[in-house]
Amino acid sequence: MYRLIRFLHLLVSLLSFSIYPILAQSLCNGHAEFCDRPYSNITFIGAHDSPFVGPSPFDNQNVDVTAQLNAGIRFLQGQTRLSSFKTLNLCHTSCFLADAGPLATYLSTVKRWLDTHPSEVLTLLLTNPDNVSLDLFAAAFKTSGIDQYAFTTPPQSPSPLPLSQWPTLGDLIASKTRLITFLDYGASPSDKTPPYLLDEFAYFFETPFDTTDPAFPQCALDRPPNAKPDGRMYIVNHFLDKEIDLFGDKVLVPDRDAAPRTNAAVGKGSITAQTDICENLYGRAPVGVLVDFFDKGDVFGAQDRLNGF
């Protein structure tokens, strides 16, 4: 009997070991349904200002990027600035106020995560308010090694890529191009633009940010100005700010205390309450929903609802 039990235990272990890779390969971002669904038809909850982590009034997240990814975040957003040392850093408003270090270091962390999660597709949205040379972005991607995962649009395809021509997550995983990167300014297509840096506002429009109304009562097209929604994916900025007094000046900071309500899946001021407004306006769900303090509320419940699960 003892030998039989040992044999059965060994058999189960071997079967589990052999079946697990097959199961993993049949899932895309944790769902078999995503393998055949175009990227442009999936909603991702995104960590707004992903690199800025901590307890200060100016931080946007409670846990670091690795923990964000481990929890299920597949859309990362961050602000870049040129530091006083002329390095491309992740800085909030200015590198004097909040500096999360070099972009290359952050990308190295994300790359290590991608190395160990071969069935996951990530979106990276970076800002370029200083309009720095794209050579600095390319250098950070190359130094980190993450450029090996970078998606580029297929040769001879229209630019920008139409909504109907985006690859499925299964296609992206199979081609090992599992990082889709958008840059808000400076990435207009040219011979000098790295092909993996996609022009955000050629592909997306965004709703207003710096919202202080907890009801999130609207879903207006805010950026790019004077654009039409047709043919673009869109991003909902669903993070709440509040006004505080800082040395006599009024400044907006993330409303950490309101996060459980702001990040609720349903109810007044919730994620889906706002995205319902958006879907009624534009006839489709957003691709990105950016939130602060994603670990509060029920952001993944909202994501599931938006994706039909």
N, C-alpha and C positions, 0 to 999 in steps of 0.2 A: 504493500500500500504506500509506503514512504517513497519507494522509487517511482510509483505511478504519479504521485503528487508532484515530485520533482520534475518528472517528464512533462506533465501538463503545464507547470509553471514556466518551464523553459520554452515550451511551444508557444504559449501566450506571449512571452517576451519577444520571441523571434518574429511572431506575426505582427506585434505592435511596432517593432522596429522597422519592419519592411513596409507596413501599410502607412505609417505616419508620413513619409515623404510624399506618397501618392495623394494622401488627403490634403497635405499642405499645398501641393501643386494644383489641386482642384479648387482652391480658394484664392480669391483676389481681394486684398484688404479685408480678409475675414469673411467674405461672402461669395459663394459660388455664383450668385446672380450677377455680380460685378464683372466677372470674367468676360461676359458677352455684352456688357453695357458700355457705350462710349463714355469717355471721360467727361464730355460735355453734358452728359445726362445723369450725373451723380452729384449729390450734395455732400460737401465735406465741412465739418465743423473745424474752424481754424483758430489757432492760438494767436490772438492779436498781440503784437509786441512780445513775441515768444522769448527773446533773450533777456528781458528785463524782469528779473525774478527777485522776490524778497518782500519784506514787511513794510517798506517805506510807503508813504502816500503816493509816490510816483511810479511804483512798480505795477506791472500788469498781470503777472502770473505768480503763483505760489510755489511751483516746482520747476526744475530745470528742463532743458529740452529733451534729454533722454527720458526722464519721467513722463514728459508730455507724450512722447512717441509710444512709450510702453503702455500708457493709459488708453491710447487709441487715436490721438490726434494725428491727422495725415495732411494738414495744411498749416504751414508755418509762415508767419509774417514778421518782418523785422525792419527797423530803420537803420540806415547806414549814414555815416558822416566821415569826412576827412579829418583825422585827428591832428593835433598840433605837431605830431611827429610825421605827418604826411602818410600815415597808414590808413587803410580803409577799415574803420571800426564800426561796431554796432553801438550807436549812440542815440539816446532818447532826447530829441530836440537839439541838444548840443553835447559834445563830448565832455564839457566842463560839468554839466548837470548829471549826466548818467552815461557811463561808458562800460559796456559789457565785454569789451575786448575786441581783438581783431576778428573780422569776418572769417578769415581762414581757419581760425581755431574753432569757431562755431560750426563751420562746414565740416571740419574733421570729425567732430562729434556726431553730426548727422550721418556722415559717410560710414563711420563705424557701425552705426545702427543699421543702415541699409545693408552692410556686409552680412549681417546675421539675420536679416529678415527678407529673404529673396522673393517673397510673394506679396510685397507691399509697395505701393506707389505713393510718392509724396509730392506735394505741391509746395513750392517756395516762392513767396512774394516779397521782394526787397524794394525798399524805397531808395531814391537817389536825389535827395533835395539839393545837394551841393553840385549836382550835374558833373560828377567827376568822370574822368576817363574810364571807358569800359575796359581798358587794359588792366586797371586795378581789380576789377571784378574777375576778369579772366585769370589773373595771377592767383587770386584767392581760391578759385575753383581748381586750378592746376595744382597749387601747393597742397591743398587738402586731399586731392585725388578724387574728389566727388564728380569731376567732369566726366569720368568714365560711365556714370549713370545718367548723364544729362540727355534729355529728349530734345531732338531737333525735328522740325517739320520735314516730311518726306520730300525728296527732290522732285521738282516739277509740280509740286502742289501749289494751289493758290495761296497768296499771302494777303491778309491773314487766313488761316485755315478755317473754312466754313464749319459751322456747328455740326453738320452732318458728316464731316470727314475726319473728326477726331477718332483716334484709335480707341479700342476697348482697353480696359485694364489688363485683360489677358494678353493682348497684343504688346502692351508696354512691358509687361513682365517677361514675355517670351523674347523680346528684342533687347532686354536688359537696359532699357531706357526708362528707369523708374523714378526719375526726378524731373519734374516739369517746373521750370523757373520763369518767373515774370519779373520785369523791372518797370517801375512806374514812369521813370523819365530817362531819356537818353538812349533808349534801345530801338529807335526807329531802324528798320532794316537797311543795312548798307554793307559794303565790302569789309568795313572795319568792325562790324558788330558780331561778336561771337554768336554762332547760330543757335546756341541753346539759351541765350538771353532774349526772351520773347517780350515784345512791347505790350505791357499790361493793357493799356487803354485801346489798343487795336483789337484786343480779345474780350475785354471786360468793360462794364461800367460799374460804378459803386454808388451806394446810397450814402446820405450824409453821415459824417462822423461828428464827434464831440456832442453827442446827444445828451441833454439833461432832463428830458421828459421821460419818466419811467414807463409811460404807456407805449412808447415807440409807435406813435399813431400814423406814421406815413412811411412810404417807400419810394421817395422821389429819386430820379436820376440826378446825381450831384456831380459826378466826374465821369468822363471828361465833359467839359462844358459844351453845351449846344449839340450834344451827340444824340443819336437815335438808338433805342434799345435793340432794334432789329439786327439779327446776326451776331449779337454779342452775348457771351455768358455774363453773369453778374454776381457781385459780391455784396452781401448785406452786412453793414457795420452795426452789429448788435451788441455794443458795449456802452455802458452808462457812465457819464462823468458827473461830477459835482463840483461846485465852486467852493474854494477855501480862501482864507486870507493868509497871504504869505508876505510878511514884512510890509503890510499896508497895501499890497497889490492883490487883486482878485485873480486867482488862477484856477484852471480846471484840472482835476485829478480823477483817476478811476474811482468809482464808487464801490469800494470793496464790500461794504456792509450790505449793499443791495444785490450782490451777485447771486445769492440763492434764488431770489425772485426773478432777476433779469435773465438768468440762465435756466429757468424752468422750461420744461418741454411744452406745457400748455398753461393757459390762464392769461389774465390781463398782463400785458407787457412782456409776455414770454417770447421765446424764440419763434414758435410756430404762429403765435398771434401776429407777429410782424410779417413773417414769411407768407402767411395767408393773404395779407394785403398785397404783397409783392406778386404772388402768383395770380391774383385777380387782375392786376395791372398788366403783367407781361406774359401771362399764359404759360409760364413754366417756372420751375423751382430754381433757386439760386445754385450756383456751383460752390460758392464759398459763403460761410457765415462766420464772421470774426467775432470772438468773444474774449473778454478778460476773465481771469480766474476760472478757467474752464472746469476746474475740479469742484466747483460749487454748482448746485442746481442739478439739472439732468440733461446735459448737452447731448449725450449720445442717444438718449431717448428721443430727443428732437431730431437728431440726425436719422435715426431709424424711421421715424414717421415721414420725414421728407423724402426718404428713399423707398417708401412703400412697404416697409417691413412691419 
